Amino acid sequence: MKHKIRQRVLDPVTGLKVTKVETVNGELGSGIFDKNGREIFEGDRVNDLRFGCYGEISFKYGALRFPNGHPLSTYGDENLEIIGHVND
């Protein structure tokens, strides 16, 4: 997944603070773990054991979310299981 990273750095010539924006390939970690103790990342396919459905985790509106729009943070760890990744 492509993400833009903004850094505030000192210009080596002028010594003034400048903003540098780079595009990097990476995946956002959620800090939320599935029932097996694995951290859930953007792009993971996750099974919701409560409702028997699964979907790909994406970053929208400032949060990692299921395709139904619900934030990942509203699910309990014991209710989620990673079953793959979008690049698998």
Contacts in CASP RR format, 6 or more apart in sequence:
PFRMAT RR
TARGET T0000
AUTHOR 0000-0000-0000
METHOD contacts of the structure
MODEL  1
MKHKIRQRVLDPVTGLKVTKVETVNGELGSGIFDKNGREIFEGDRVNDLR
FGCYGEISFKYGALRFPNGHPLSTYGDENLEIIGHVND
1 25 0 8 1.000
1 26 0 8 1.000
1 27 0 8 1.000
1 28 0 8 1.000
1 42 0 8 1.000
1 43 0 8 1.000
1 59 0 8 1.000
2 23 0 8 1.000
2 24 0 8 1.000
2 25 0 8 1.000
2 26 0 8 1.000
3 23 0 8 1.000
3 24 0 8 1.000
3 25 0 8 1.000
3 26 0 8 1.000
3 28 0 8 1.000
4 21 0 8 1.000
4 22 0 8 1.000
4 23 0 8 1.000
4 24 0 8 1.000
5 21 0 8 1.000
5 22 0 8 1.000
5 23 0 8 1.000
5 24 0 8 1.000
6 19 0 8 1.000
6 20 0 8 1.000
6 21 0 8 1.000
7 19 0 8 1.000
7 20 0 8 1.000
7 21 0 8 1.000
7 22 0 8 1.000
8 17 0 8 1.000
8 18 0 8 1.000
8 19 0 8 1.000
8 20 0 8 1.000
9 17 0 8 1.000
9 18 0 8 1.000
9 19 0 8 1.000
9 20 0 8 1.000
10 16 0 8 1.000
10 17 0 8 1.000
10 18 0 8 1.000
11 17 0 8 1.000
11 18 0 8 1.000
27 41 0 8 1.000
27 42 0 8 1.000
27 43 0 8 1.000
28 41 0 8 1.000
28 42 0 8 1.000
28 59 0 8 1.000
28 64 0 8 1.000
29 39 0 8 1.000
29 40 0 8 1.000
29 41 0 8 1.000
29 42 0 8 1.000
29 64 0 8 1.000
30 39 0 8 1.000
30 40 0 8 1.000
30 41 0 8 1.000
30 42 0 8 1.000
30 57 0 8 1.000
30 64 0 8 1.000
30 72 0 8 1.000
30 73 0 8 1.000
31 39 0 8 1.000
31 40 0 8 1.000
32 39 0 8 1.000
32 40 0 8 1.000
32 64 0 8 1.000
32 72 0 8 1.000
32 73 0 8 1.000
32 75 0 8 1.000
32 76 0 8 1.000
32 77 0 8 1.000
32 80 0 8 1.000
33 39 0 8 1.000
33 40 0 8 1.000
33 77 0 8 1.000
34 40 0 8 1.000
34 46 0 8 1.000
34 77 0 8 1.000
34 80 0 8 1.000
34 81 0 8 1.000
34 82 0 8 1.000
35 49 0 8 1.000
35 77 0 8 1.000
35 78 0 8 1.000
35 79 0 8 1.000
35 80 0 8 1.000
35 81 0 8 1.000
36 81 0 8 1.000
36 82 0 8 1.000
37 77 0 8 1.000
38 82 0 8 1.000
40 46 0 8 1.000
40 57 0 8 1.000
40 64 0 8 1.000
40 72 0 8 1.000
40 80 0 8 1.000
40 82 0 8 1.000
41 57 0 8 1.000
41 85 0 8 1.000
42 57 0 8 1.000
42 58 0 8 1.000
42 59 0 8 1.000
42 64 0 8 1.000
43 56 0 8 1.000
43 57 0 8 1.000
43 58 0 8 1.000
43 85 0 8 1.000
43 86 0 8 1.000
43 87 0 8 1.000
44 56 0 8 1.000
44 57 0 8 1.000
44 82 0 8 1.000
44 84 0 8 1.000
44 85 0 8 1.000
44 86 0 8 1.000
45 54 0 8 1.000
45 55 0 8 1.000
45 56 0 8 1.000
45 57 0 8 1.000
45 82 0 8 1.000
45 83 0 8 1.000
45 84 0 8 1.000
45 85 0 8 1.000
45 86 0 8 1.000
46 54 0 8 1.000
46 55 0 8 1.000
46 56 0 8 1.000
46 57 0 8 1.000
46 66 0 8 1.000
46 80 0 8 1.000
46 81 0 8 1.000
46 82 0 8 1.000
46 83 0 8 1.000
47 53 0 8 1.000
47 54 0 8 1.000
47 55 0 8 1.000
47 80 0 8 1.000
47 81 0 8 1.000
47 82 0 8 1.000
47 83 0 8 1.000
48 54 0 8 1.000
48 55 0 8 1.000
48 66 0 8 1.000
48 75 0 8 1.000
48 79 0 8 1.000
48 80 0 8 1.000
49 78 0 8 1.000
49 79 0 8 1.000
49 80 0 8 1.000
49 81 0 8 1.000
50 75 0 8 1.000
50 79 0 8 1.000
54 83 0 8 1.000
55 66 0 8 1.000
55 67 0 8 1.000
56 67 0 8 1.000
56 86 0 8 1.000
57 64 0 8 1.000
57 65 0 8 1.000
57 66 0 8 1.000
57 72 0 8 1.000
58 64 0 8 1.000
58 65 0 8 1.000
58 67 0 8 1.000
59 65 0 8 1.000
60 69 0 8 1.000
63 71 0 8 1.000
63 72 0 8 1.000
63 73 0 8 1.000
64 71 0 8 1.000
64 72 0 8 1.000
64 73 0 8 1.000
65 71 0 8 1.000
65 72 0 8 1.000
66 72 0 8 1.000
66 75 0 8 1.000
END
